[in-house]
Amino acid sequence: MKEVKGNFKLLFANSVLYLVVSFLVFSAFIGAPVALVMAIKRLQIFFILILGLIFLKDKPTKHAWIATAIMAFGALLIKLG
């Protein structure tokens, strides 16, 4: 409980950011193909890997990078198709 109280501002900011992103995804379903929206939404894993690498000095496995590349390639194919 002490950690939550100490990091309340950061947790609140993250919650608000996630809320905004969720609203943007739901509004994208209205005007875009669902497959493309889901592919782009799943690309958030790529950004999590990058931010974890930069800020947390996390070392993702080779398999995580390969899976991310496959997802990015799939999103590109959906957009081109």
WORAHU-V511625 format. One record per residue. N is the residue number from 1. RES is the residue in one letter. PSI is psi in radians with two decimals (* if undefined). D_FIRST is the distance of its C-alpha to the first C-alpha in whole Angstrom. Layout:
# WORAHU-V511625
N:RES:PSI:D_FIRST
N:RES:PSI:D_FIRST
This chain:
# WORAHU-V511625
1:M:-0.58:0
2:K:-0.65:4
3:E:-0.67:5
4:V:-0.77:5
5:K:-0.64:6
6:G:-0.49:9
7:N:0.41:10
8:F:-0.76:10
9:K:-0.75:14
10:L:-0.76:15
11:L:-0.69:13
12:F:-0.74:15
13:A:-0.72:18
14:N:-0.66:18
15:S:-0.75:18
16:V:-0.72:21
17:L:-0.74:22
18:Y:-0.65:22
19:L:-0.78:23
20:V:-0.78:26
21:V:-0.70:27
22:S:-0.74:27
23:F:-0.68:29
24:L:-0.68:32
25:V:-0.79:32
26:F:-0.63:33
27:S:-0.46:35
28:A:-0.51:37
29:F:-0.47:38
30:I:-0.73:40
31:G:0.11:42
32:A:2.82:42
33:P:2.39:43
34:V:-0.70:40
35:A:-0.71:40
36:L:-0.71:40
37:V:-0.77:37
38:M:-0.66:35
39:A:-0.75:37
40:I:-0.66:35
41:K:-0.66:32
42:R:-0.28:32
43:L:-0.10:33
44:Q:-0.40:29
45:I:-0.67:29
46:F:-0.79:31
47:F:-0.59:29
48:I:-0.71:26
49:L:-0.77:28
50:I:-0.83:29
51:L:-0.64:26
52:G:-0.64:25
53:L:-0.73:28
54:I:-0.91:28
55:F:-0.60:24
56:L:-0.03:23
57:K:0.64:26
58:D:2.51:26
59:K:1.62:29
60:P:2.66:30
61:T:2.90:32
62:K:-0.62:36
63:H:-0.61:35
64:A:-0.72:33
65:W:-0.69:35
66:I:-0.77:38
67:A:-0.68:36
68:T:-0.71:35
69:A:-0.68:38
70:I:-0.72:40
71:M:-0.72:37
72:A:-0.72:39
73:F:-0.68:42
74:G:-0.72:42
75:A:-0.68:41
76:L:-0.73:44
77:L:-0.67:46
78:I:-0.72:45
79:K:-0.69:45
80:L:-0.43:49
81:G:*:50
